[in-house]
């Protein structure tokens, strides 16, 4: 069993964004890996981003928003409005644009 900190107030480490991902604003990303499988193909953790607009190419991920709000536009697909308590599944290779309206914190599970 792994001791999991309170997600809402866990201390997170800086995870610098690639400047090419930033569309507007000055978003800052922090996170914490809580568990990783021995082969590195499964990762569980906490991730946070401050307001701004960024692009990303997704992994297979399930996440639940703990706090904050964002609009996630999937290229050629849906537009997702996410906020506290919302669960979201992203597919590997999806190209997305995240418009973060309020600092967003999520708990996630990624399968590589």
VENRABEL-V261027 format. One record per backbone hydrogen bond with DSSP energy under -1.0 kcal/mol. CO is the residue of the C=O (numbers start at 0). NH is the residue of the N-H. E is the energy in kcal/mol with one decimal. If there is no record, write none. Layout:
BEGIN
CO_NH_E, CO_NH_E
END
This chain:
BEGIN
12_30_-2.4, 17_20_-2.7, 20_54_-2.1, 23_52_-2.5, 27_49_-1.9, 28_14_-2.8, 29_47_-2.8, 30_12_-2.9, 31_45_-2.4, 34_43_-2.7, 36_39_-2.2, 40_111_-3.4, 41_36_-2.4, 42_109_-3.1, 43_33_-2.6, 43_34_-1.8, 44_107_-2.7, 45_31_-2.5, 46_105_-2.8, 47_29_-2.2, 48_103_-2.5, 51_99_-3.1, 52_22_-3.0, 52_23_-1.6, 53_97_-3.1, 55_95_-3.0, 57_92_-3.0, 59_110_-2.7, 60_89_-2.6, 61_108_-2.4, 62_87_-2.5, 63_106_-2.2, 64_84_-3.2, 66_104_-2.5, 68_100_-1.7, 68_101_-1.8, 69_81_-2.8, 70_98_-3.0, 71_79_-3.3, 72_96_-1.9, 73_76_-2.8, 77_73_-2.8, 79_71_-3.1, 81_69_-2.1, 82_85_-2.4, 85_64_-2.7, 87_62_-2.4, 89_60_-2.2, 90_93_-2.1, 93_57_-3.1, 94_74_-3.2, 95_55_-2.1, 96_72_-2.8, 97_53_-2.2, 98_70_-2.4, 99_51_-1.3, 101_68_-1.1, 103_48_-2.2, 104_65_-3.2, 104_66_-1.5, 105_46_-2.4, 106_63_-2.3, 107_44_-1.9, 108_61_-2.4, 109_42_-2.4
END
